[in-house]
Amino acid sequence: MLLGYSGGQDSKALLYALLECGVKPHLAHVDHGWREESAREAQYLKKEADSLGCPFYTVRLRVAKKEDEARRGRFSFFQSLMEGYSALLLAHQAEDLAETALKRVLEGAHLCHLSGMQPISQQYGMNIWRPFLSVRRSEIIEFLEERELRALVDASNFDPAYLRARMRRDIFPFLNEVFGKETSGNLLLLSQRASELKDYLDEKVKGVEIQEGPWGSFADVSKLAKLEQRHLIQKIARLKSVNLSRDVLETLLSWLESGVESKHLQVRSHKIWVGKGRICFFSSDSTNSQ
C-alpha cells in the first residue's frame, strides 16, 4: 500500500499504527514549496523512511495559488505512483470530516453530498482508504505522546490565508462558544447520515439503465421520485464531466415534473435534452456535428 505521508501528526500516527500491525507501507511525500524549510523536511522524512525500511517517493510541486490547485497536484503525484499498489492510504481524521461537512453545508451542497470523504472510496482511478475518519485528533496526539513520536509542524496549517486554517483557528472555536458545546460531533453525525442517504439513493436508482452511445448518455427517469431524479442526473453529469449549476439542475427537474415534450439547454460544450420523462446528455462531438 502507498501512504500519503506529510510527517504531520495524522500521517505520522497512521504510519506507526500500520507498523505496529505488521504493515510496512511505501511512503509518498508532497512538498508544496510553500515554506523555505519544506525541502529540508522532505530530506528528514526520507531518512526516517530509510531507517524504517519503507520505500520513499517525493516531489516538489510548483507553488499553488489556491487550495484546490494544490490538491489536484497532490493527487496527480499519487496517481503517477499507483501502478502495483492496492490502495492509497490517507490520514484524514474526524475533525477533517467535520470541517468538510461544515464547508459543504455553507456552500449549499446537496444533502447526500454533505458527507464528503468516505473510509473507502475510489477517486482519480485509485482505491483510497481513510482508516482514521472516526478517530479524534486528541486520540492521535495521545498515541504519539505515548510512543514519544515527534511530528513535523506545518506553519501553513495555521495561516489564515487558507480556509482550513481559519476553520480550525477561528470558526470552530467561535461556534463552540456561541452554542456552548463542542459542535464537530454533530457535524460528524450529519456527515454519516448524508452518507447513508447517498447509499440509499444509489440503491434506488440502480435499476435505471444509463444507455451509452456515440451521441451521449440517455436515461428514462419518469418512474423516479424527484429526489431520485436529482441524484441520477448528478450521477450522469459526473460521468460526462459536466458541471451542473443549481439553477440548471432545478430547471431540468422542473421540465421533467411538467412532462415537457422536448426542451434542451446548453452547458458549455454539452447539450442536455429533456422530453417525456427522459433525459439525454449529448456528447460535445455530437453537439458540434448537429
C-alpha positions as CSV (number, residue, x, y, z in Angstrom):
1,M,0.0,0.0,0.0
2,L,1.0,3.6,-0.6
3,L,0.7,6.1,2.3
4,G,0.4,9.8,1.7
5,Y,3.0,11.0,4.2
6,S,3.4,14.6,5.3
7,G,5.2,13.8,8.6
8,G,2.5,15.7,10.5
9,Q,0.6,14.3,13.4
10,D,-2.1,12.4,11.5
11,S,0.1,10.7,8.9
12,K,2.8,10.0,11.5
13,A,0.3,8.2,13.7
14,L,-1.1,6.3,10.8
15,L,2.4,5.2,9.7
16,Y,3.4,3.9,13.1
17,A,0.0,2.3,13.7
18,L,0.4,0.4,10.5
19,L,3.9,-0.7,11.5
20,E,2.6,-2.0,14.8
21,C,0.1,-4.0,12.9
22,G,2.9,-5.6,10.8
23,V,2.2,-3.5,7.7
24,K,5.1,-1.7,6.1
25,P,3.7,0.9,3.6
26,H,5.5,2.7,0.9
27,L,5.5,6.5,1.5
28,A,4.6,9.3,-0.9
29,H,5.5,12.8,0.3
30,V,4.4,16.0,-1.5
31,D,6.5,19.2,-0.9
32,H,4.2,22.1,-2.0
33,G,7.1,24.6,-1.7
34,W,5.0,26.9,0.5
35,R,7.8,27.2,3.1
36,E,11.5,27.6,3.0
37,E,12.1,24.7,5.3
38,S,10.0,22.2,3.4
39,A,12.9,20.9,1.3
40,R,14.8,20.1,4.4
41,E,11.8,18.4,5.9
42,A,11.5,16.2,2.8
43,Q,15.1,15.0,3.4
44,Y,14.4,14.4,7.0
45,L,11.4,12.3,6.2
46,K,13.4,10.3,3.6
47,K,16.0,9.5,6.4
48,E,13.1,8.4,8.6
49,A,11.7,6.2,5.9
50,D,15.1,4.6,5.2
51,S,15.5,3.8,8.9
52,L,12.1,2.1,8.9
53,G,12.8,0.2,5.6
54,C,9.9,2.0,3.9
55,P,10.4,3.0,0.2
56,F,10.0,6.7,-0.1
57,Y,8.9,8.9,-3.0
58,T,8.8,12.7,-3.0
59,V,8.1,15.5,-5.4
60,R,8.3,19.3,-5.1
61,L,5.4,21.0,-6.8
62,R,5.0,24.4,-8.4
63,V,3.6,26.7,-5.7
64,A,-0.2,26.6,-6.0
65,K,-2.2,29.8,-5.6
66,K,-5.3,28.0,-4.4
67,E,-6.0,25.1,-2.2
68,D,-7.9,23.2,-4.9
69,E,-4.9,23.6,-7.2
70,A,-2.6,22.2,-4.6
71,R,-5.0,19.2,-4.0
72,R,-5.0,18.4,-7.7
73,G,-1.2,18.5,-7.8
74,R,-1.0,16.2,-4.8
75,F,-3.4,13.6,-6.3
76,S,-1.7,13.8,-9.7
77,F,1.6,12.7,-8.0
78,F,-0.2,9.9,-6.1
79,Q,-1.7,8.8,-9.4
80,S,1.7,8.6,-11.1
81,L,2.9,6.1,-8.4
82,M,-0.2,3.9,-8.1
83,E,0.7,1.1,-10.5
84,G,1.2,-2.1,-8.5
85,Y,-0.4,-0.7,-5.3
86,S,-3.7,-2.0,-4.0
87,A,-4.7,1.3,-2.3
88,L,-3.7,4.8,-1.4
89,L,-3.9,5.4,2.4
90,L,-4.7,8.9,3.6
91,A,-4.7,10.0,7.3
92,H,-7.8,12.3,7.3
93,Q,-9.4,12.1,10.7
94,A,-12.7,13.0,12.4
95,E,-12.1,16.8,12.7
96,D,-11.2,16.9,9.0
97,L,-14.5,15.2,8.2
98,A,-16.4,17.7,10.4
99,E,-14.7,20.6,8.6
100,T,-15.6,19.2,5.2
101,A,-19.3,18.8,6.3
102,L,-19.5,22.4,7.6
103,K,-17.8,23.7,4.4
104,R,-20.3,21.9,2.2
105,V,-23.3,23.0,4.2
106,L,-22.3,26.6,3.8
107,E,-21.5,26.1,0.1
108,G,-25.1,24.8,-0.4
109,A,-24.1,21.2,-1.4
110,H,-26.9,18.7,-2.0
111,L,-27.9,16.6,1.1
112,C,-26.3,13.4,0.1
113,H,-23.0,15.2,-0.8
114,L,-22.5,16.7,2.7
115,S,-20.7,13.5,3.7
116,G,-17.5,14.4,1.9
117,M,-14.8,11.8,2.5
118,Q,-15.5,8.1,2.9
119,P,-13.4,5.5,4.7
120,I,-13.3,3.6,1.4
121,S,-13.7,5.3,-1.9
122,Q,-12.4,5.4,-5.5
123,Q,-11.2,8.7,-6.9
124,Y,-9.0,9.5,-9.9
125,G,-8.9,5.8,-10.7
126,M,-7.4,4.9,-7.3
127,N,-8.7,2.9,-4.4
128,I,-8.5,5.3,-1.4
129,W,-8.7,4.2,2.2
130,R,-9.0,6.6,5.1
131,P,-8.9,4.4,8.2
132,F,-8.7,7.4,10.7
133,L,-12.0,9.1,9.7
134,S,-13.6,8.1,13.0
135,V,-10.5,8.9,15.1
136,R,-10.4,12.2,17.0
137,R,-7.4,14.5,17.0
138,S,-7.0,14.1,20.7
139,E,-6.6,10.3,20.3
140,I,-4.0,10.8,17.7
141,I,-2.0,13.2,19.9
142,E,-2.2,10.7,22.8
143,F,-1.0,7.9,20.5
144,L,2.1,10.0,19.5
145,E,2.9,11.1,23.1
146,E,2.7,7.6,24.4
147,R,5.3,6.5,21.9
148,E,7.4,9.7,22.1
149,L,7.0,10.3,18.4
150,R,7.6,13.9,17.2
151,A,5.6,15.1,14.2
152,L,6.5,17.9,11.9
153,V,4.6,21.1,12.3
154,D,3.5,22.8,9.1
155,A,3.1,26.5,9.7
156,S,0.7,26.8,6.8
157,N,-1.9,24.8,8.8
158,F,-2.2,28.0,11.0
159,D,-2.0,30.5,8.1
160,P,-5.4,32.4,7.9
161,A,-4.9,32.7,4.2
162,Y,-6.1,29.1,4.0
163,L,-9.7,28.2,4.7
164,R,-8.9,25.1,6.7
165,A,-6.6,27.1,9.0
166,R,-9.4,29.7,9.5
167,M,-11.9,27.0,10.3
168,R,-9.6,25.5,13.0
169,R,-8.4,28.7,14.5
170,D,-11.5,30.9,14.3
171,I,-14.7,29.3,13.0
172,F,-15.0,26.2,15.2
173,P,-13.9,27.9,18.4
174,F,-16.5,30.6,17.7
175,L,-19.3,28.1,17.0
176,N,-18.4,26.1,20.1
177,E,-18.5,29.3,22.2
178,V,-21.8,30.5,20.8
179,F,-23.6,27.1,21.1
180,G,-22.0,26.4,24.5
181,K,-20.9,22.9,23.3
182,E,-18.5,21.1,21.0
183,T,-20.0,21.2,17.5
184,S,-17.8,18.9,15.5
185,G,-19.5,15.8,16.9
186,N,-22.9,16.8,15.4
187,L,-21.3,17.6,12.1
188,L,-19.7,14.2,12.1
189,L,-23.2,12.7,12.7
190,L,-24.6,14.9,9.8
191,S,-21.8,13.5,7.6
192,Q,-22.7,9.9,8.5
193,R,-26.4,10.5,7.8
194,A,-25.6,12.1,4.5
195,S,-23.5,9.1,3.6
196,E,-26.4,6.8,4.5
197,L,-28.7,8.9,2.2
198,K,-26.3,8.6,-0.7
199,D,-26.1,4.9,-0.3
200,Y,-29.9,4.7,-0.2
201,L,-30.3,6.8,-3.3
202,D,-27.6,4.9,-5.1
203,E,-29.6,1.7,-4.5
204,K,-32.9,3.4,-5.6
205,V,-31.5,4.5,-9.0
206,K,-29.5,1.3,-9.6
207,G,-32.3,-0.2,-11.7
208,V,-32.4,2.7,-14.1
209,E,-30.3,1.9,-17.2
210,I,-28.0,4.7,-18.4
211,Q,-27.6,3.9,-22.1
212,E,-24.4,5.0,-23.7
213,G,-23.8,5.7,-27.3
214,P,-21.6,7.8,-29.6
215,W,-24.1,10.6,-29.3
216,G,-24.1,10.7,-25.5
217,S,-25.8,9.3,-22.4
218,F,-29.6,8.6,-22.1
219,A,-31.9,7.6,-19.3
220,D,-35.6,7.2,-18.7
221,V,-36.2,8.8,-15.2
222,S,-40.0,9.0,-15.5
223,K,-40.6,6.4,-12.7
224,L,-38.3,8.1,-10.2
225,A,-39.2,10.5,-7.4
226,K,-37.8,14.0,-7.8
227,L,-35.1,13.4,-5.1
228,E,-34.1,10.2,-7.0
229,Q,-34.1,12.1,-10.4
230,R,-31.8,14.8,-8.9
231,H,-29.4,12.1,-7.7
232,L,-29.3,10.2,-11.1
233,I,-28.9,13.4,-13.1
234,Q,-26.0,14.4,-11.0
235,K,-24.5,11.0,-11.4
236,I,-24.8,11.2,-15.2
237,A,-23.3,14.7,-15.1
238,R,-20.2,13.5,-13.2
239,L,-19.8,10.6,-15.7
240,K,-19.9,13.1,-18.5
241,S,-17.6,15.6,-16.6
242,V,-20.4,18.3,-16.8
243,N,-20.5,20.8,-14.0
244,L,-24.2,21.5,-13.4
245,S,-25.1,24.7,-11.5
246,R,-28.0,24.6,-9.1
247,D,-30.2,26.7,-11.5
248,V,-29.5,24.3,-14.4
249,L,-30.3,21.2,-12.3
250,E,-33.5,22.7,-11.0
251,T,-34.6,23.7,-14.5
252,L,-34.1,20.2,-15.8
253,L,-36.1,18.8,-12.8
254,S,-39.0,21.3,-13.4
255,W,-39.1,20.2,-17.1
256,L,-39.3,16.6,-16.1
257,E,-42.0,17.3,-13.5
258,S,-44.2,19.2,-16.0
259,G,-43.8,16.5,-18.6
260,V,-42.5,18.7,-21.5
261,E,-42.4,17.2,-25.0
262,S,-39.0,18.4,-25.9
263,K,-36.7,21.1,-24.4
264,H,-32.9,21.5,-24.2
265,L,-30.3,23.7,-22.8
266,Q,-26.6,24.2,-23.4
267,V,-23.9,23.7,-20.7
268,R,-20.7,24.8,-22.3
269,S,-20.0,22.2,-24.9
270,H,-22.7,19.8,-23.9
271,K,-26.4,19.9,-24.8
272,I,-28.9,18.4,-22.3
273,W,-32.3,17.4,-23.7
274,V,-35.4,16.6,-21.7
275,G,-38.6,15.1,-23.1
276,K,-41.5,12.9,-21.7
277,G,-39.6,11.8,-18.5
278,R,-36.4,11.1,-20.4
279,I,-33.1,13.0,-20.3
280,C,-30.1,12.9,-22.6
281,F,-26.6,14.4,-22.2
282,F,-25.3,14.8,-25.8
283,S,-21.6,14.5,-26.1
284,S,-19.6,17.6,-27.2
285,D,-18.7,15.9,-30.5
286,S,-22.3,15.0,-31.4
287,T,-23.4,18.6,-30.4
288,N,-20.8,20.1,-32.7
289,S,-21.9,17.9,-35.6
290,Q,-25.5,18.9,-35.4
